[in-house]
């Protein structure tokens, strides 16, 4: 098992603050492996969490908005789900998510925004932020 360097440890501490200990522990286990993907995990922890999220500049709520926007545009639903949870931890509200998707819709297209809306709604339901409303998929429109 590789020993993580100081940058990885810093990145994991930032991730723990953002997403909680259980999530950070899972990423740690992945980054500590010497098997397939372990080095990719260590690079991601350094680049994403130690260097990008851990640096001064934008506040974390603004960083969440930027990351969520990029993930929506790239159609990365699984990672979007993680960052919706992180965004809530950084103070984003249900209204903020809806406004963000409305803002993105003309730029990323209706199908992309609709797909993201499904992921956002499912995630917000999962963490108890919304209880009602149906997505286009649930209405049989997608």
Buried (B, 14 or more C-beta within 10 A) or exposed (E): EEEBEEBBBBBBBBBBBBBEEEBBEEBBEBBBBEEEEBEEBBEBBBEBBBBBBBEEEEEBEEBBBEBBBEBBBEEBBEBBBBBBBBBBBBEBEBEBBBEBBEEBBEEBEEEBBBBBBBBBBBBBBEEEBBEEEEBBBEEEEE
